[in-house]
Amino acid sequence: MKTQQPIASEEEHRVLPFRPRGPLYPPARRTNMGVQPEHGDSKGEPLDLSRYERPREEPDDFRHRMLANIAAFAFTVALTAIGIWLAMSIADLRRTQDCVLMGRRDCVRISTQHF
């Protein structure tokens, strides 16, 4: 059997030069207020999130927020209870179906209630 060697041309195999990247962030200097960038704020403001806060037209309504949290918690509890009930119902139906498919006749539970 003959084996054929692929013909490699000079254009197929080319080594690309690797050029390292420069620093991603400019150099920083340490001060008593934290690390400040060299090309940053020249006003000397502290580096916290207060400069990004927007003034609000109206104050927070904590009562409304608490009512919304209570409603969300009640919805979550109700959804969890419905999920547990559904899982137990499906398990009970599966048990009954397995019993019937085995050919047994006493699969249905009969509850005795005294009036």
OpenMM code with the backbone's topology and positions (N, CA, C; nanometers):
from openmm import Vec3, app, unit

residues = "MET LYS THR GLN GLN PRO ILE ALA SER GLU GLU GLU HIS ARG VAL LEU PRO PHE ARG PRO ARG GLY PRO LEU TYR PRO PRO ALA ARG ARG THR ASN MET GLY VAL GLN PRO GLU HIS GLY ASP SER LYS GLY GLU PRO LEU ASP LEU SER ARG TYR GLU ARG PRO ARG GLU GLU PRO ASP ASP PHE ARG HIS ARG MET LEU ALA ASN ILE ALA ALA PHE ALA PHE THR VAL ALA LEU THR ALA ILE GLY ILE TRP LEU ALA MET SER ILE ALA ASP LEU ARG ARG THR GLN ASP CYS VAL LEU MET GLY ARG ARG ASP CYS VAL ARG ILE SER THR GLN HIS PHE".split()
positions = [
    Vec3(0.0818, -0.1177, 0.0000),
    Vec3(0.0000, 0.0000, 0.0000),
    Vec3(0.0862, 0.1241, 0.0000),
    Vec3(0.0466, 0.2209, -0.0767),
    Vec3(0.1210, 0.3456, -0.0807),
    Vec3(0.0617, 0.4434, 0.0195),
    Vec3(0.1459, 0.5108, 0.0894),
    Vec3(0.0986, 0.6178, 0.1782),
    Vec3(0.1371, 0.7495, 0.1155),
    Vec3(0.0424, 0.8402, 0.1144),
    Vec3(0.0690, 0.9701, 0.0542),
    Vec3(0.0974, 1.0714, 0.1638),
    Vec3(0.2019, 1.1428, 0.1474),
    Vec3(0.2405, 1.2485, 0.2391),
    Vec3(0.1771, 1.3794, 0.1910),
    Vec3(0.1183, 1.4545, 0.2821),
    Vec3(0.0640, 1.5832, 0.2385),
    Vec3(0.1769, 1.6781, 0.2008),
    Vec3(0.1515, 1.7564, 0.1016),
    Vec3(0.2504, 1.8532, 0.0559),
    Vec3(0.2297, 1.9814, 0.1353),
    Vec3(0.3293, 2.0193, 0.2094),
    Vec3(0.3193, 2.1389, 0.2927),
    Vec3(0.3857, 2.2549, 0.2215),
    Vec3(0.3134, 2.3606, 0.2081),
    Vec3(0.3721, 2.4789, 0.1472),
    Vec3(0.4196, 2.5721, 0.2577),
    Vec3(0.4996, 2.6672, 0.2211),
    Vec3(0.5543, 2.7608, 0.3187),
    Vec3(0.4455, 2.8516, 0.3765),
    Vec3(0.3363, 2.8743, 0.3028),
    Vec3(0.2329, 2.9664, 0.3480),
    Vec3(0.1411, 2.9032, 0.4533),
    Vec3(0.1349, 2.7715, 0.4591),
    Vec3(0.0478, 2.7054, 0.5556),
    Vec3(0.1040, 2.7101, 0.6963),
    Vec3(0.2339, 2.7006, 0.7101),
    Vec3(0.2987, 2.6954, 0.8411),
    Vec3(0.3709, 2.8274, 0.8646),
    Vec3(0.3083, 2.9108, 0.9434),
    Vec3(0.3671, 3.0411, 0.9684),
    Vec3(0.3627, 3.0678, 1.1181),
    Vec3(0.4709, 3.1108, 1.1758),
    Vec3(0.4788, 3.1407, 1.3182),
    Vec3(0.4445, 3.2876, 1.3370),
    Vec3(0.3460, 3.3113, 1.4237),
    Vec3(0.3062, 3.4480, 1.4522),
    Vec3(0.3844, 3.4995, 1.5715),
    Vec3(0.4351, 3.6201, 1.5640),
    Vec3(0.5113, 3.6737, 1.6779),
    Vec3(0.4168, 3.7094, 1.7931),
    Vec3(0.4648, 3.6824, 1.9137),
    Vec3(0.3884, 3.7141, 2.0340),
    Vec3(0.4358, 3.8476, 2.0880),
    Vec3(0.3398, 3.9415, 2.1016),
    Vec3(0.3730, 4.0715, 2.1581),
    Vec3(0.2992, 4.0857, 2.2900),
    Vec3(0.3685, 4.0975, 2.4021),
    Vec3(0.2994, 4.1107, 2.5306),
    Vec3(0.2217, 4.2424, 2.5371),
    Vec3(0.1098, 4.2361, 2.6040),
    Vec3(0.0263, 4.3546, 2.6203),
    Vec3(0.0856, 4.4452, 2.7260),
    Vec3(0.0455, 4.5701, 2.7174),
    Vec3(0.0861, 4.6667, 2.8186),
    Vec3(-0.0013, 4.6518, 2.9419),
    Vec3(0.0206, 4.7331, 3.0444),
    Vec3(-0.0617, 4.7234, 3.1651),
    Vec3(-0.2065, 4.7635, 3.1345),
    Vec3(-0.3010, 4.6937, 3.1990),
    Vec3(-0.4423, 4.7228, 3.1765),
    Vec3(-0.4859, 4.8503, 3.2479),
    Vec3(-0.4277, 4.8777, 3.3632),
    Vec3(-0.4652, 4.9941, 3.4418),
    Vec3(-0.3451, 5.0866, 3.4552),
    Vec3(-0.3697, 5.2165, 3.4619),
    Vec3(-0.2559, 5.3069, 3.4816),
    Vec3(-0.1984, 5.2891, 3.6216),
    Vec3(-0.0758, 5.3274, 3.6413),
    Vec3(-0.0150, 5.3111, 3.7732),
    Vec3(-0.0918, 5.3914, 3.8777),
    Vec3(-0.0952, 5.3397, 4.0002),
    Vec3(-0.1701, 5.4042, 4.1076),
    Vec3(-0.0754, 5.4475, 4.2175),
    Vec3(-0.1195, 5.5478, 4.2941),
    Vec3(-0.0385, 5.5927, 4.4076),
    Vec3(-0.1217, 5.5778, 4.5339),
    Vec3(-0.0559, 5.5455, 4.6440),
    Vec3(-0.1261, 5.5267, 4.7714),
    Vec3(-0.1313, 5.6596, 4.8472),
    Vec3(-0.2511, 5.6856, 4.9049),
    Vec3(-0.2668, 5.8021, 4.9919),
    Vec3(-0.3376, 5.7562, 5.1177),
    Vec3(-0.3650, 5.8497, 5.2063),
    Vec3(-0.4336, 5.8116, 5.3289),
    Vec3(-0.5819, 5.7833, 5.3044),
    Vec3(-0.6373, 5.8177, 5.1869),
    Vec3(-0.7780, 5.7927, 5.1561),
    Vec3(-0.7954, 5.6660, 5.0730),
    Vec3(-0.6913, 5.5924, 5.0492),
    Vec3(-0.7019, 5.4705, 4.9696),
    Vec3(-0.6139, 5.4826, 4.8470),
    Vec3(-0.6334, 5.3970, 4.7517),
    Vec3(-0.5551, 5.3989, 4.6294),
    Vec3(-0.6251, 5.4902, 4.5307),
    Vec3(-0.5518, 5.5908, 4.4825),
    Vec3(-0.6084, 5.6820, 4.3854),
    Vec3(-0.5343, 5.6673, 4.2540),
    Vec3(-0.6063, 5.6676, 4.1420),
    Vec3(-0.5377, 5.6576, 4.0136),
    Vec3(-0.4595, 5.7850, 3.9835),
    Vec3(-0.3534, 5.7717, 3.9079),
    Vec3(-0.2707, 5.8851, 3.8710),
    Vec3(-0.3484, 5.9850, 3.7862),
    Vec3(-0.4282, 5.9345, 3.6929),
    Vec3(-0.5015, 6.0209, 3.6010),
    Vec3(-0.6451, 6.0382, 3.6471),
    Vec3(-0.6680, 6.0484, 3.7723),
    Vec3(-0.8043, 6.0493, 3.8258),
    Vec3(-0.8496, 6.1865, 3.8687),
    Vec3(-0.9271, 6.1886, 3.9736),
    Vec3(-0.9896, 6.3075, 4.0253),
    Vec3(-0.8850, 6.3949, 4.0942),
    Vec3(-0.8717, 6.5209, 4.0512),
    Vec3(-0.7729, 6.6094, 4.1109),
    Vec3(-0.8314, 6.6924, 4.2235),
    Vec3(-0.9605, 6.6770, 4.2539),
    Vec3(-1.0260, 6.7558, 4.3573),
    Vec3(-0.9948, 6.7031, 4.4969),
    Vec3(-0.9431, 6.5830, 4.5075),
    Vec3(-0.9126, 6.5260, 4.6370),
    Vec3(-1.0340, 6.4669, 4.7065),
    Vec3(-1.1379, 6.4291, 4.6301),
    Vec3(-1.2564, 6.3686, 4.6885),
    Vec3(-1.2241, 6.2274, 4.7350),
    Vec3(-1.2876, 6.1830, 4.8453),
    Vec3(-1.2634, 6.0456, 4.8905),
    Vec3(-1.3189, 5.9452, 4.7896),
    Vec3(-1.2539, 5.8302, 4.7824),
    Vec3(-1.2958, 5.7268, 4.6878),
    Vec3(-1.4044, 5.6405, 4.7510),
    Vec3(-1.5275, 5.6869, 4.7488),
    Vec3(-1.6397, 5.6066, 4.7935),
    Vec3(-1.7520, 5.6205, 4.6908),
    Vec3(-1.8635, 5.5576, 4.7179),
    Vec3(-1.9725, 5.5548, 4.6201),
    Vec3(-2.0644, 5.6757, 4.6304),
    Vec3(-2.0384, 5.7680, 4.7197),
    Vec3(-2.1279, 5.8824, 4.7375),
    Vec3(-2.1314, 5.9710, 4.6134),
    Vec3(-2.0250, 5.9743, 4.5371),
    Vec3(-2.0275, 6.0598, 4.4187),
    Vec3(-2.1140, 6.0035, 4.3071),
    Vec3(-2.1538, 5.8769, 4.3166),
    Vec3(-2.2392, 5.8170, 4.2150),
    Vec3(-2.3868, 5.8184, 4.2550),
    Vec3(-2.4192, 5.8629, 4.3755),
    Vec3(-2.5581, 5.8673, 4.4194),
    Vec3(-2.6319, 5.9800, 4.3495),
    Vec3(-2.7576, 5.9509, 4.3175),
    Vec3(-2.8422, 6.0529, 4.2561),
    Vec3(-2.9403, 6.1034, 4.3604),
    Vec3(-2.9701, 6.2311, 4.3581),
    Vec3(-3.0712, 6.2801, 4.4525),
    Vec3(-3.2088, 6.2264, 4.4150),
    Vec3(-3.2879, 6.1906, 4.5148),
    Vec3(-3.4215, 6.1350, 4.4915),
    Vec3(-3.5246, 6.2466, 4.4987),
    Vec3(-3.6287, 6.2322, 4.4146),
    Vec3(-3.7364, 6.3300, 4.4177),
    Vec3(-3.8209, 6.3140, 4.5437),
    Vec3(-3.8417, 6.1867, 4.5855),
    Vec3(-3.9213, 6.1591, 4.7040),
    Vec3(-3.8453, 6.0604, 4.7924),
    Vec3(-3.8660, 6.0660, 4.9218),
    Vec3(-3.7932, 5.9736, 5.0112),
    Vec3(-3.8456, 5.8309, 4.9974),
    Vec3(-3.7664, 5.7365, 5.0474),
    Vec3(-3.8068, 5.5958, 5.0445),
    Vec3(-3.9317, 5.5751, 5.1292),
    Vec3(-4.0212, 5.4911, 5.0790),
    Vec3(-4.1420, 5.4563, 5.1532),
    Vec3(-4.1183, 5.3191, 5.2154),
    Vec3(-4.0676, 5.3185, 5.3391),
    Vec3(-4.0315, 5.1933, 5.4047),
    Vec3(-4.1539, 5.1071, 5.4329),
    Vec3(-4.2667, 5.1684, 5.4606),
    Vec3(-4.3897, 5.0922, 5.4853),
    Vec3(-4.4292, 5.0141, 5.3601),
    Vec3(-4.4223, 5.0797, 5.2455),
    Vec3(-4.4563, 5.0116, 5.1194),
    Vec3(-4.3568, 4.8995, 5.0907),
    Vec3(-4.2294, 4.9250, 5.1174),
    Vec3(-4.1267, 4.8236, 5.0939),
    Vec3(-4.1480, 4.7019, 5.1833),
    Vec3(-4.1817, 4.7241, 5.3101),
    Vec3(-4.2065, 4.6122, 5.4021),
    Vec3(-4.3297, 4.5327, 5.3605),
    Vec3(-4.4361, 4.6028, 5.3178),
    Vec3(-4.5562, 4.5323, 5.2712),
    Vec3(-4.5251, 4.4485, 5.1465),
    Vec3(-4.4432, 4.5028, 5.0570),
    Vec3(-4.4047, 4.4271, 4.9376),
    Vec3(-4.3215, 4.3053, 4.9759),
    Vec3(-4.2328, 4.3196, 5.0740),
    Vec3(-4.1523, 4.2054, 5.1193),
    Vec3(-4.2394, 4.0983, 5.1839),
    Vec3(-4.3371, 4.1402, 5.2637),
    Vec3(-4.4273, 4.0438, 5.3267),
    Vec3(-4.5104, 3.9710, 5.2219),
    Vec3(-4.5586, 4.0459, 5.1218),
    Vec3(-4.6365, 3.9834, 5.0143),
    Vec3(-4.5511, 3.8839, 4.9356),
    Vec3(-4.4261, 3.9189, 4.9080),
    Vec3(-4.3371, 3.8278, 4.8360),
    Vec3(-4.3088, 3.7028, 4.9186),
    Vec3(-4.2893, 3.7187, 5.0489),
    Vec3(-4.2645, 3.6038, 5.1360),
    Vec3(-4.3875, 3.5133, 5.1413),
    Vec3(-4.5074, 3.5731, 5.1525),
    Vec3(-4.6304, 3.4933, 5.1554),
    Vec3(-4.6494, 3.4180, 5.0242),
    Vec3(-4.6199, 3.4824, 4.9131),
    Vec3(-4.6297, 3.4168, 4.7832),
    Vec3(-4.5318, 3.3003, 4.7743),
    Vec3(-4.4098, 3.3192, 4.8244),
    Vec3(-4.3097, 3.2130, 4.8224),
    Vec3(-4.3529, 3.0947, 4.9089),
    Vec3(-4.4087, 3.1232, 5.0275),
    Vec3(-4.4550, 3.0159, 5.1156),
    Vec3(-4.5704, 2.9401, 5.0500),
    Vec3(-4.6647, 3.0143, 4.9888),
    Vec3(-4.7782, 2.9494, 4.9217),
    Vec3(-4.7305, 2.8640, 4.8052),
    Vec3(-4.6374, 2.9151, 4.7282),
    Vec3(-4.5847, 2.8389, 4.6146),
    Vec3(-4.5129, 2.7130, 4.6614),
    Vec3(-4.4387, 2.7210, 4.7718),
    Vec3(-4.3704, 2.6046, 4.8269),
    Vec3(-4.4707, 2.5015, 4.8767),
    Vec3(-4.5761, 2.5472, 4.9448),
    Vec3(-4.6783, 2.4546, 4.9950),
    Vec3(-4.7509, 2.3851, 4.8798),
    Vec3(-4.7822, 2.4592, 4.7753),
    Vec3(-4.8477, 2.3986, 4.6583),
    Vec3(-4.7550, 2.2966, 4.5932),
    Vec3(-4.6260, 2.3276, 4.5852),
    Vec3(-4.5297, 2.2335, 4.5265),
    Vec3(-4.5179, 2.1057, 4.6069),
    Vec3(-4.5159, 2.1178, 4.7400),
    Vec3(-4.5081, 1.9982, 4.8256),
    Vec3(-4.6351, 1.9143, 4.8115),
    Vec3(-4.7521, 1.9819, 4.8125),
    Vec3(-4.8788, 1.9099, 4.7955),
    Vec3(-4.8832, 1.8385, 4.6608),
    Vec3(-4.8371, 1.9054, 4.5553),
    Vec3(-4.8375, 1.8456, 4.4215),
    Vec3(-4.7443, 1.7247, 4.4159),
    Vec3(-4.6273, 1.7354, 4.4748),
    Vec3(-4.5329, 1.6230, 4.4754),
    Vec3(-4.5899, 1.5036, 4.5506),
    Vec3(-4.6568, 1.5276, 4.6640),
    Vec3(-4.7149, 1.4171, 4.7401),
    Vec3(-4.8324, 1.3539, 4.6650),
    Vec3(-4.9114, 1.4360, 4.5965),
    Vec3(-5.0234, 1.3821, 4.5182),
    Vec3(-4.9737, 1.2953, 4.4035),
    Vec3(-4.8696, 1.3415, 4.3364),
    Vec3(-4.8133, 1.2633, 4.2256),
    Vec3(-4.7556, 1.1323, 4.2779),
    Vec3(-4.6893, 1.1359, 4.3930),
    Vec3(-4.6332, 1.0129, 4.4506),
    Vec3(-4.7446, 0.9157, 4.4880),
    Vec3(-4.8554, 0.9670, 4.5433),
    Vec3(-4.9682, 0.8812, 4.5797),
    Vec3(-5.0329, 0.8203, 4.4550),
    Vec3(-5.0481, 0.9014, 4.3505),
    Vec3(-5.1033, 0.8480, 4.2248),
    Vec3(-5.0118, 0.7414, 4.1651),
    Vec3(-4.8814, 0.7631, 4.1728),
    Vec3(-4.7871, 0.6646, 4.1200),
    Vec3(-4.7954, 0.5339, 4.1978),
    Vec3(-4.8079, 0.5441, 4.3308),
    Vec3(-4.8222, 0.4240, 4.4124),
    Vec3(-4.9491, 0.3463, 4.3753),
    Vec3(-5.0585, 0.4198, 4.3586),
    Vec3(-5.1845, 0.3550, 4.3211),
    Vec3(-5.1743, 0.2922, 4.1835),
    Vec3(-5.1123, 0.3607, 4.0896),
    Vec3(-5.0980, 0.3068, 3.9539),
    Vec3(-5.0101, 0.1825, 3.9542),
    Vec3(-4.9016, 0.1828, 4.0292),
    Vec3(-4.8158, 0.0645, 4.0382),
    Vec3(-4.8928, -0.0537, 4.0965),
    Vec3(-4.9759, -0.0280, 4.1955),
    Vec3(-5.0545, -0.1331, 4.2576),
    Vec3(-5.1529, -0.1933, 4.1574),
    Vec3(-5.2201, -0.1070, 4.0813),
    Vec3(-5.3183, -0.1553, 3.9828),
    Vec3(-5.2492, -0.2340, 3.8718),
    Vec3(-5.1332, -0.1850, 3.8277),
    Vec3(-5.0625, -0.2531, 3.7197),
    Vec3(-5.0069, -0.3885, 3.7628),
    Vec3(-4.9894, -0.4105, 3.8941),
    Vec3(-4.9459, -0.5413, 3.9424),
    Vec3(-5.0624, -0.6396, 3.9489),
    Vec3(-5.1844, -0.5908, 3.9283),
    Vec3(-5.3004, -0.6791, 3.9270),
    Vec3(-5.3679, -0.6941, 4.0612),
    Vec3(-5.3346, -0.6130, 4.1565),
    Vec3(-5.3986, -0.6215, 4.2875),
    Vec3(-5.5332, -0.5517, 4.2845),
    Vec3(-5.6213, -0.5897, 4.3754),
    Vec3(-5.7552, -0.5320, 4.3781),
    Vec3(-5.7788, -0.4407, 4.4973),
    Vec3(-5.6906, -0.4421, 4.5918),
    Vec3(-5.7102, -0.3611, 4.7123),
    Vec3(-5.6200, -0.2364, 4.7118),
    Vec3(-5.6177, -0.1654, 4.6010),
    Vec3(-5.5249, -0.0529, 4.5852),
    Vec3(-5.5799, 0.0788, 4.6384),
    Vec3(-5.7096, 0.0969, 4.6322),
    Vec3(-5.7676, 0.2240, 4.6709),
    Vec3(-5.7877, 0.2266, 4.8216),
    Vec3(-5.7463, 0.3335, 4.8837),
    Vec3(-5.7660, 0.3462, 5.0273),
    Vec3(-5.9107, 0.3875, 5.0530),
    Vec3(-5.9712, 0.3200, 5.1435),
    Vec3(-6.1080, 0.3532, 5.1815),
    Vec3(-6.1017, 0.4129, 5.3209),
    Vec3(-6.1430, 0.5369, 5.3290),
    Vec3(-6.1400, 0.6008, 5.4602),
    Vec3(-6.2724, 0.5791, 5.5310),
    Vec3(-6.2643, 0.5475, 5.6557),
    Vec3(-6.3841, 0.5267, 5.7346),
    Vec3(-6.4100, 0.6492, 5.8196),
    Vec3(-6.5191, 0.7134, 5.7972),
    Vec3(-6.5520, 0.8327, 5.8725),
    Vec3(-6.6761, 0.8038, 5.9551),
    Vec3(-6.6732, 0.8457, 6.0756),
    Vec3(-6.7880, 0.8274, 6.1632),
    Vec3(-6.8692, 0.9560, 6.1636),
    Vec3(-6.9954, 0.9422, 6.1317),
    Vec3(-7.0819, 1.0611, 6.1304),
    Vec3(-7.1579, 1.0717, 6.2571),
] * unit.nanometer
topology = app.Topology()
chain = topology.addChain("A")
for resn in residues:
    res = topology.addResidue(resn, chain)
    for name in ("N", "CA", "C"):
        topology.addAtom(name, app.Element.getBySymbol(name[0]), res)
